[in-house]
Amino acid sequence: MTSLYWSSTGLFLVLSIAGLLIGRTKSSGIWRWGLLAVGTLLQLILGVWGLTLPARQVYLATVPGIFPFGTWTFALDPLGLLVMAVLGLVGTLASLYGLSENQKGRRGTGPISSSLVALQFVFTSFLLTAQSAIPMLIAWEGMSLCAYGFIATYHEVRQVRKIGFVTLAVSEVGFLALVIAVVISAPATGVMTFHALHTSLAGQSAILRTVVLVLGFIGFGVKSGVLPMQMWMPRAYHVTPPHLNVLLGVL
């Protein structure tokens, strides 16, 4: 499972860079979107396969501690595997649609769009496997910026630029809420693993826990479009190309 995870994530990372270098021709689009379909299919297989295993968690890697970020550990758990399977299925279908639209020369199938999709899946992979707050926040912010790129496909239209700006601004408010929630939950040791945050918060006052709950609801609710924080979604979906729109909806 570990090799399959890093194979798909590595492929997305390469495509996020190489997609900008191999040109705008239809033949290069076949490679870009075809390889994206392979990467997302690998994640679908990984998610489904992982859910059949008895292990509750599969260790992936540990990044040595770097001040002030601490040690980062990445692992797969059943919830992460389930979400990865869903994203893999949707991503595969979206990539195949992008491949067909590329043959027609449609907007949203060029190198920038394919690179954004690849980069989005890199961030998603890290988000679903991060066991501490810092890499989760970095991945969360990266996903928001990629979503803005999806919306800005028709950036020459003034209304689209306005919608993209509103979406980005709302996303940053949510991101700031999550950062504050993590900071006030952090123990004195500075360890930012989710277990350490939970243990530290359990010993705090009810008022502080309520504040963290509200901040978390705002942070995650903005991205998920939970009422009443869904104001950005209808217009954003209206101006985004279909295959990017479906990714915007599930990511």
C-alpha positions as CSV (number, residue, x, y, z in Angstrom):
1,M,0.0,0.0,0.0
2,T,2.8,2.4,0.8
3,S,4.4,2.0,-2.6
4,L,1.1,2.5,-4.3
5,Y,0.4,5.7,-2.3
6,W,3.8,7.2,-3.1
7,S,3.5,6.2,-6.7
8,S,0.3,8.0,-7.2
9,T,1.4,11.0,-5.2
10,G,4.7,11.2,-7.0
11,L,3.0,11.0,-10.4
12,F,0.8,13.9,-9.4
13,L,3.8,15.9,-8.3
14,V,5.7,15.3,-11.5
15,L,2.6,16.1,-13.6
16,S,2.1,19.4,-11.7
17,I,5.4,20.6,-13.0
18,A,5.8,18.7,-16.3
19,G,2.3,19.6,-17.4
20,L,3.5,23.2,-17.9
21,L,6.5,22.0,-19.9
22,I,5.2,19.6,-22.5
23,G,3.2,22.1,-24.6
24,R,-0.4,22.9,-25.5
25,T,-0.8,20.5,-28.5
26,K,-3.6,17.9,-28.5
27,S,-1.1,15.1,-28.4
28,S,0.5,16.5,-25.2
29,G,-2.9,16.9,-23.7
30,I,-3.4,13.2,-24.2
31,W,-0.3,12.5,-22.1
32,R,-1.3,15.0,-19.5
33,W,-4.9,14.0,-18.9
34,G,-4.2,10.3,-19.6
35,L,-1.5,10.2,-16.8
36,L,-3.8,12.1,-14.5
37,A,-6.4,9.4,-15.1
38,V,-3.8,6.8,-14.2
39,G,-2.8,8.6,-11.0
40,T,-6.4,9.0,-9.9
41,L,-7.2,5.4,-10.7
42,L,-4.2,4.3,-8.5
43,Q,-5.8,6.3,-5.7
44,L,-9.1,4.6,-6.3
45,I,-7.5,1.2,-6.1
46,L,-5.5,2.2,-3.0
47,G,-8.6,3.3,-1.2
48,V,-10.7,0.3,-2.1
49,W,-7.8,-2.1,-1.3
50,G,-7.0,-0.5,2.0
51,L,-10.6,-0.7,3.2
52,T,-10.5,-4.5,2.8
53,L,-7.4,-4.8,5.1
54,P,-7.8,-5.5,8.8
55,A,-5.2,-2.9,9.8
56,R,-6.7,0.2,11.3
57,Q,-3.8,2.4,10.2
58,V,-1.0,2.0,7.7
59,Y,2.2,4.0,8.4
60,L,3.6,5.9,5.3
61,A,6.5,8.1,6.3
62,T,7.9,10.5,8.9
63,V,9.6,13.8,8.1
64,P,12.2,14.7,10.8
65,G,11.4,17.6,13.0
66,I,12.2,21.1,11.7
67,F,11.6,24.0,14.1
68,P,9.0,25.4,14.4
69,F,7.0,22.8,12.4
70,G,7.9,19.7,14.4
71,T,7.9,16.1,13.2
72,W,5.4,15.2,10.5
73,T,4.0,11.7,10.3
74,F,1.8,10.5,7.5
75,A,-0.4,7.4,7.7
76,L,-3.6,6.0,6.2
77,D,-6.7,5.2,8.2
78,P,-10.1,3.9,7.2
79,L,-11.7,7.3,6.9
80,G,-8.8,8.6,4.8
81,L,-9.0,5.5,2.6
82,L,-12.7,5.9,2.0
83,V,-12.3,9.6,1.0
84,M,-9.4,8.6,-1.2
85,A,-11.5,6.0,-3.0
86,V,-14.2,8.5,-3.7
87,L,-11.8,11.2,-4.8
88,G,-10.0,8.6,-7.0
89,L,-13.2,7.6,-8.7
90,V,-14.3,11.2,-9.3
91,G,-10.8,12.2,-10.4
92,T,-10.6,9.4,-12.9
93,L,-13.9,10.4,-14.5
94,A,-13.0,14.0,-14.5
95,S,-9.6,13.3,-16.1
96,L,-11.2,11.2,-18.8
97,Y,-13.7,14.0,-19.5
98,G,-10.8,16.4,-19.6
99,L,-9.1,14.1,-22.1
100,S,-12.1,14.1,-24.4
101,E,-12.5,17.9,-24.1
102,N,-8.9,18.4,-24.9
103,Q,-9.4,16.7,-28.3
104,K,-12.0,19.4,-28.9
105,G,-9.7,22.2,-27.9
106,R,-12.0,23.3,-25.0
107,R,-11.1,25.8,-22.3
108,G,-9.9,24.2,-19.0
109,T,-7.9,21.4,-20.7
110,G,-4.6,23.3,-21.2
111,P,-1.3,22.7,-19.3
112,I,-2.2,25.1,-16.4
113,S,-5.5,23.4,-15.8
114,S,-4.0,19.9,-15.8
115,S,-1.1,21.0,-13.6
116,L,-3.6,22.5,-11.1
117,V,-5.5,19.2,-11.0
118,A,-2.3,17.3,-10.4
119,L,-1.2,19.7,-7.7
120,Q,-4.7,19.6,-6.1
121,F,-4.3,15.8,-5.7
122,V,-0.9,16.2,-4.2
123,F,-2.3,18.4,-1.5
124,T,-5.3,16.1,-1.1
125,S,-3.0,13.1,-0.6
126,F,-1.1,14.9,2.2
127,L,-4.3,16.2,3.7
128,L,-5.8,12.7,4.1
129,T,-2.7,11.2,5.6
130,A,-1.3,14.0,7.8
131,Q,-1.2,13.1,11.5
132,S,-0.4,16.6,12.7
133,A,-1.9,20.1,12.2
134,I,0.9,21.9,10.3
135,P,1.0,19.7,7.2
136,M,-2.8,19.5,7.3
137,L,-3.0,23.3,7.2
138,I,-0.5,23.6,4.4
139,A,-2.4,21.1,2.3
140,W,-5.7,22.8,3.1
141,E,-4.4,26.2,2.0
142,G,-2.9,24.6,-1.2
143,M,-6.2,23.1,-2.1
144,S,-7.9,26.5,-1.7
145,L,-5.5,28.1,-4.0
146,C,-5.9,25.4,-6.6
147,A,-9.7,25.8,-6.3
148,Y,-9.2,29.5,-7.1
149,G,-7.3,28.5,-10.2
150,F,-10.2,26.3,-11.3
151,I,-12.6,29.1,-11.0
152,A,-10.3,31.6,-12.8
153,T,-10.3,29.5,-16.0
154,Y,-12.2,32.3,-17.7
155,H,-10.2,35.0,-16.0
156,E,-10.6,37.5,-18.8
157,V,-14.3,37.9,-17.8
158,R,-14.6,40.6,-15.1
159,Q,-17.5,38.7,-13.3
160,V,-15.4,35.6,-13.1
161,R,-12.5,37.5,-11.6
162,K,-14.9,38.9,-9.0
163,I,-16.3,35.4,-8.2
164,G,-12.8,34.1,-7.9
165,F,-11.7,36.9,-5.5
166,V,-14.8,36.3,-3.3
167,T,-14.1,32.6,-3.2
168,L,-10.4,33.1,-2.3
169,A,-11.3,35.7,0.4
170,V,-13.9,33.4,2.0
171,S,-11.4,30.5,1.9
172,E,-8.7,32.6,3.6
173,V,-11.2,33.6,6.4
174,G,-11.8,29.9,7.0
175,F,-8.1,29.1,6.9
176,L,-7.4,31.8,9.4
177,A,-10.1,30.4,11.7
178,L,-8.4,26.9,11.5
179,V,-5.0,28.4,12.3
180,I,-6.3,30.2,15.4
181,A,-8.1,27.1,16.5
182,V,-4.8,25.1,16.2
183,V,-2.7,27.7,18.0
184,I,-5.0,28.1,21.0
185,S,-5.3,24.3,21.3
186,A,-1.5,23.6,21.1
187,P,0.2,22.3,24.2
188,A,3.1,24.1,25.8
189,T,5.5,21.6,24.3
190,G,4.6,22.8,20.9
191,V,3.8,19.3,19.6
192,M,1.2,19.7,16.9
193,T,0.0,16.1,16.4
194,F,-3.8,15.7,16.5
195,H,-3.5,13.5,19.6
196,A,-1.4,16.1,21.4
197,L,-4.0,18.8,20.4
198,H,-6.8,16.7,21.7
199,T,-5.1,15.9,25.0
200,S,-4.2,19.6,25.5
201,L,-7.7,20.8,24.7
202,A,-9.3,18.3,27.0
203,G,-7.6,20.0,30.0
204,Q,-8.8,23.5,29.0
205,S,-11.9,25.4,30.1
206,A,-15.3,24.8,28.5
207,I,-15.2,28.3,27.1
208,L,-12.0,27.7,25.3
209,R,-13.2,24.4,23.9
210,T,-16.4,26.1,22.7
211,V,-14.3,28.8,20.9
212,V,-12.2,26.1,19.2
213,L,-15.4,24.3,18.2
214,V,-16.8,27.5,16.6
215,L,-13.5,28.3,14.8
216,G,-13.3,24.7,13.5
217,F,-16.9,24.9,12.3
218,I,-16.2,28.1,10.5
219,G,-12.9,26.8,9.0
220,F,-14.2,23.5,7.8
221,G,-17.7,24.8,7.0
222,V,-16.5,27.5,4.6
223,K,-14.6,24.9,2.5
224,S,-17.4,22.4,2.7
225,G,-20.1,25.0,1.9
226,V,-22.1,24.3,5.1
227,L,-25.0,26.7,5.7
228,P,-24.8,29.6,6.1
229,M,-21.3,29.7,4.7
230,Q,-22.1,28.5,1.2
231,M,-22.4,32.0,-0.4
232,W,-19.4,31.4,-2.7
233,M,-20.4,28.0,-4.1
234,P,-23.3,28.6,-6.6
235,R,-21.5,31.3,-8.6
236,A,-18.2,29.5,-8.5
237,Y,-19.8,26.3,-9.9
238,H,-21.6,28.3,-12.6
239,V,-18.3,29.7,-14.1
240,T,-16.0,26.6,-13.7
241,P,-15.6,24.1,-16.6
242,P,-17.5,20.8,-15.9
243,H,-14.6,18.5,-15.2
244,L,-13.0,21.0,-12.9
245,N,-16.4,21.8,-11.4
246,V,-16.8,18.2,-10.2
247,L,-13.4,18.3,-8.5
248,L,-14.2,21.6,-6.9
249,G,-17.3,20.1,-5.5
250,V,-15.7,17.1,-3.9
251,L,-12.4,18.7,-2.8
